[in-house]
């Protein structure tokens, strides 16, 4: 029987699931588009694992990402950690002396500074899209280029075009202007890669001491044009790990392994959880001036959890027997 630790990273753009052995080797990974339906996507991912493995024992589960609390309720996680911790742990597993982690996903980006294997500083950008993958996706469509070929096109450039990268809207209008002037597509593509890197370093990386070794993680790390632009801007080598796209999930799996080694048991509900029916409802509590939006999750009609209230009035109730919503 295969025995693995499971790592789950539920984000706004993607939900990633990995299965890892005792030696931190990845035996299975799955990237799914969240599409605003985290529970359905999570169930689908777990269901595919049950279909793929005839005999599987999940030794422990770790969850991370913006939807980590929801994922914890659904799967029964052993540990719940933020993205910074998960990405740092995964990065240290690849390069034990890593000092800078650059992570760029579809809708956000972050930088993590590590000194002597300890996270000393970090920053996140969730406001402007100019330093994220969604920005590149839009510009690739406008150029009529598949995003998978965008990086290769950028590397063909002999003379990049400078494109304003401080704002996604300005960058797009500037790119259109450069197109109208007749610049080559390859030069515009390279200019866009450089604009994204410039935006990242001027916002997320502003005031940060970026020291080697540098790891580049997240979906955008697949773009060789961005990799090259970072290398040129920083003047140092930029390493991309083999599983760059699921590093958050890998970090969660490693943390789950460490936790289960201490507790000697797992809270995982089993792969058959994908057959369960989950209902999510929200209501506004008018008990005080905070007017908290409380979310409640039920599994086949039975209350699993409530969260979102500041005082714990609702989240502390875990049994819905005789409970009626006021």
C-alpha distance (Angstrom), angle and dihedral (degrees) to the residues before:
residue distance angle dihedral
X1 . . .
X2 3.80 . .
X3 3.80 112.4 .
X4 3.79 117.5 -162.4
X5 3.79 143.7 159.3
X6 3.79 115.6 -124.5
X7 3.79 126.1 -139.4
X8 3.82 121.6 -168.0
X9 3.81 126.6 -170.0
X10 3.81 113.3 -174.0
X11 3.80 111.2 -169.5
X12 3.79 135.4 165.2
X13 3.83 92.4 -101.8
X14 3.80 104.8 27.4
X15 3.79 141.8 16.3
X16 3.80 113.7 -147.7
X17 3.80 126.7 -165.8
X18 3.82 126.9 -174.1
X19 3.79 135.8 179.7
X20 3.81 115.3 -148.4
X21 3.80 133.0 -175.2
X22 3.81 128.7 -137.1
X23 3.82 90.9 -86.2
X24 3.83 92.7 54.6
X25 3.82 92.6 -107.1
X26 3.81 113.9 147.8
X27 3.81 113.5 -128.0
X28 3.79 98.7 170.8
X29 3.77 136.4 17.8
X30 3.77 132.5 175.6
X31 3.80 130.7 -170.2
X32 3.80 115.1 -161.3
X33 3.80 130.4 176.8
X34 3.81 108.1 -117.2
X35 3.85 93.0 -153.4
X36 3.81 92.3 -175.6
X37 3.83 91.5 -63.7
X38 3.83 104.9 96.7
X39 3.82 96.7 161.1
X40 3.82 94.7 49.9
X41 3.80 91.9 45.1
X42 3.80 92.1 47.3
X43 3.81 90.9 50.6
X44 3.80 90.1 48.7
X45 3.82 91.9 50.9
X46 3.82 93.2 49.1
X47 3.81 90.3 45.3
X48 3.82 91.4 54.2
X49 3.80 89.8 52.5
X50 3.81 90.7 52.5
X51 3.81 89.6 50.5
X52 3.81 93.8 47.7
X53 3.82 98.8 47.5
X54 3.80 118.7 55.0
X55 3.79 92.8 -168.3
X56 3.78 118.8 21.0
X57 3.79 133.9 158.7
X58 3.79 115.7 -165.2
X59 3.80 105.9 -150.8
X60 3.80 95.8 -170.9
X61 3.80 143.3 -16.0
X62 3.80 131.8 -140.3
X63 3.81 125.1 -173.0
X64 3.79 132.5 -162.0
X65 3.81 139.9 158.3
X66 3.79 132.9 76.9
X67 3.82 89.8 -58.6
X68 3.80 95.3 47.9
X69 3.81 96.4 117.1
X70 3.80 91.3 51.9
X71 3.83 91.2 46.2
X72 3.80 90.0 50.1
X73 3.80 91.5 55.9
X74 3.80 93.2 48.1
X75 3.83 101.5 44.1
X76 3.80 103.2 25.8
X77 3.80 100.9 -118.0
X78 3.79 126.0 -154.4
X79 3.79 93.5 -147.6
X80 3.82 135.5 16.9
X81 3.81 117.7 -159.3
X82 3.81 137.2 169.6
X83 3.81 121.7 -108.2
X84 3.81 94.3 -105.4
X85 3.80 92.9 59.2
X86 3.81 93.7 42.1
X87 3.82 94.5 49.9
X88 3.81 91.8 45.0
X89 3.81 92.5 51.5
X90 3.81 91.5 48.2
X91 3.81 91.7 47.1
X92 3.80 92.6 50.6
X93 3.80 88.4 51.5
X94 3.84 89.9 58.3
X95 3.81 99.1 39.7
X96 3.83 111.1 14.7
X97 3.82 92.5 -161.6
X98 3.83 96.6 44.2
X99 3.82 112.1 145.5
X100 3.81 103.6 179.8
X101 3.80 130.0 37.8
X102 3.80 120.0 -169.1
X103 3.80 112.3 -165.7
X104 3.80 122.4 -177.0
X105 3.78 122.1 174.7
X106 3.78 136.0 169.6
X107 3.80 98.4 -75.4
X108 3.80 107.5 7.5
X109 3.77 141.8 32.4
X110 3.78 136.1 -158.0
X111 3.78 142.8 -174.4
X112 3.81 123.3 -147.0
X113 3.80 123.1 -165.8
X114 3.80 116.6 -156.6
X115 3.77 126.0 -171.6
X116 3.82 121.1 -178.8
X117 3.83 90.2 -8.8
X118 3.83 92.3 -56.4
X119 3.82 126.4 110.0
X120 3.80 105.5 -118.0
X121 3.80 101.0 170.0
X122 3.79 142.2 0.0
X123 3.79 141.9 173.5
X124 3.80 134.3 -163.5
X125 3.78 134.0 -158.0
X126 3.80 116.7 -154.9
X127 3.81 99.8 147.1
X128 3.82 110.2 66.4
X129 3.81 120.8 46.3
X130 3.82 94.1 -155.4
X131 3.80 92.3 93.0
X132 3.82 97.4 46.5
X133 3.79 141.8 78.7
X134 3.80 95.1 -102.0
X135 3.83 88.3 63.6
X136 3.81 91.0 56.6
X137 3.81 91.8 44.7
X138 3.81 91.5 56.8
X139 3.80 94.4 46.7
X140 3.82 92.2 47.5
X141 3.82 89.3 54.8
X142 3.80 90.4 50.1
X143 3.80 90.3 50.4
X144 3.79 90.3 48.4
X145 3.80 91.0 -120.9
X146 3.80 127.7 131.5
X147 3.80 108.7 -116.2
X148 3.83 89.7 -126.7
X149 3.83 89.0 61.6
X150 3.81 95.8 41.8
X151 3.81 95.9 91.7
X152 3.81 93.8 47.9
X153 3.80 89.6 50.4
X154 3.82 90.8 51.9
X155 3.81 91.4 52.6
X156 3.81 89.9 57.2
X157 3.80 90.5 64.8
X158 3.80 118.8 111.9
X159 3.81 94.5 179.9
X160 3.80 117.5 27.4
X161 3.79 121.3 -151.3
X162 3.80 118.0 -129.6
X163 3.80 110.0 -121.9
X164 3.79 124.4 -172.7
X165 3.79 104.7 -108.2
X166 3.80 104.6 174.2
X167 3.81 92.8 96.1
X168 3.82 130.3 25.6
X169 3.82 92.2 -135.7
X170 3.83 94.0 49.8
X171 3.80 91.1 44.0
X172 3.79 91.6 54.6
X173 3.80 94.4 48.7
X174 3.82 90.1 45.7
X175 3.81 90.5 51.0
X176 3.82 91.3 51.1
X177 3.81 89.0 50.8
X178 3.81 90.6 52.2
X179 3.82 89.9 49.4
X180 3.80 90.1 52.6
X181 3.81 89.9 51.7
X182 3.81 88.3 58.7
X183 3.81 101.9 -110.8
X184 3.81 116.8 162.9
X185 3.78 117.7 -95.9
X186 3.80 91.0 -124.2
X187 3.81 91.3 54.6
X188 3.82 91.1 48.8
X189 3.82 90.9 47.7
X190 3.79 91.2 52.7
X191 3.80 90.2 46.3
X192 3.80 89.8 53.7
X193 3.83 91.5 50.2
X194 3.79 90.1 50.7
X195 3.83 90.6 46.6
X196 3.80 91.7 54.0
X197 3.81 92.0 48.9
X198 3.81 91.5 46.1
X199 3.80 90.6 50.5
X200 3.81 91.1 49.2
X201 3.81 94.6 49.2
X202 3.83 93.2 44.3
X203 3.80 94.1 48.8
X204 3.79 115.9 20.9
X205 3.80 93.8 24.8
X206 3.80 97.2 39.3
X207 3.79 111.6 134.1
X208 3.81 92.1 0.9
X209 3.81 121.6 129.6
X210 3.80 103.0 -128.8
X211 3.79 108.5 -159.1
X212 3.81 130.7 173.4
X213 2.97 141.4 -72.7
X214 3.82 88.9 64.6
X215 3.80 121.7 -171.5
X216 3.81 121.0 -160.9
X217 3.83 112.4 -154.6
X218 3.80 136.7 169.9
X219 3.80 133.0 61.6
X220 3.83 94.2 -64.6
X221 3.82 89.4 62.8
X222 3.83 85.7 79.1
X223 3.81 88.3 71.5
X224 3.82 108.1 91.7
X225 3.80 90.2 -165.4
X226 3.81 91.2 60.8
X227 3.81 91.0 45.2
X228 3.80 90.7 54.4
X229 3.81 92.1 45.5
X230 3.82 90.7 53.8
X231 3.81 91.0 47.2
X232 3.82 91.4 52.4
X233 3.82 95.0 43.0
X234 3.81 94.3 48.2
X235 3.80 97.4 36.4
X236 3.79 91.3 -135.9
X237 3.79 140.9 89.6
X238 3.80 116.5 -80.2
X239 3.81 115.3 -154.4
X240 3.80 122.4 -150.4
X241 3.83 115.2 -160.9
X242 3.80 120.9 -135.1
X243 3.81 92.9 -111.9
X244 3.82 95.4 38.7
X245 3.81 91.9 145.3
X246 3.84 97.6 58.2
X247 3.81 102.8 34.3
X248 3.81 93.3 124.4
X249 3.80 90.8 56.4
X250 3.82 90.9 46.2
X251 3.81 90.7 52.8
X252 3.80 89.7 50.1
X253 3.83 90.8 51.1
X254 3.83 92.0 50.5
X255 3.81 90.8 49.5
X256 3.82 90.0 48.6
X257 3.80 90.5 52.9
X258 3.81 91.0 52.2
X259 3.81 91.7 47.5
X260 3.82 95.7 48.3
X261 3.82 91.0 47.9
X262 3.82 85.9 60.9
X263 3.81 99.5 41.6
X264 3.81 98.3 35.7
X265 3.83 93.2 -141.1
X266 3.79 142.5 65.7
X267 3.81 132.8 -131.1
X268 3.82 93.5 -151.5
X269 3.81 112.1 137.3
X270 3.81 94.5 -147.7
X271 3.81 134.6 -103.2
X272 3.82 91.7 -81.8
X273 3.83 88.3 74.0
X274 3.81 87.4 94.8
X275 3.83 87.7 74.6
X276 3.80 91.7 60.8
X277 3.78 122.5 101.5
X278 3.80 113.9 -128.4
X279 3.79 126.5 -165.7
X280 3.80 123.7 -165.5
X281 3.80 121.4 -162.8
X282 3.78 132.4 173.1
X283 3.78 131.6 -157.2
X284 3.78 137.2 171.3
X285 3.79 116.5 -116.1
X286 3.81 112.1 -139.9
X287 3.81 94.6 -171.5
X288 3.82 92.0 112.9
X289 3.80 142.2 -4.2
X290 3.83 92.5 -79.0
X291 3.83 90.2 76.5
X292 3.83 90.4 -161.3
X293 3.79 118.9 -158.4
X294 3.79 104.0 -127.6
X295 3.81 120.7 -158.3
X296 3.79 119.8 -156.6
X297 3.80 125.9 -168.2
X298 3.79 124.3 -159.1
X299 3.82 127.9 -168.3
X300 3.79 112.3 -151.2
X301 3.81 88.3 -23.4
X302 3.81 95.7 -48.6
X303 3.78 117.9 115.1
X304 3.80 111.7 -112.8
X305 3.78 102.6 173.6
X306 3.77 149.1 -30.9
X307 3.76 125.9 -145.2
X308 3.79 140.9 165.8
X309 3.81 99.9 72.6
X310 3.80 118.6 116.8
X311 3.80 97.8 -148.5
X312 3.81 100.6 43.7
X313 3.81 93.5 -120.1
X314 3.82 91.6 133.4
X315 3.81 103.8 19.8
X316 3.80 90.8 58.4
X317 3.82 90.0 61.8
X318 3.80 106.1 86.6
X319 3.78 99.7 160.6
X320 3.79 118.6 65.3
X321 3.80 96.1 -165.4
X322 3.81 108.4 136.5
X323 3.82 88.4 -4.3
X324 3.76 117.4 144.5
X325 3.78 123.4 -179.0
X326 3.79 109.0 -115.4
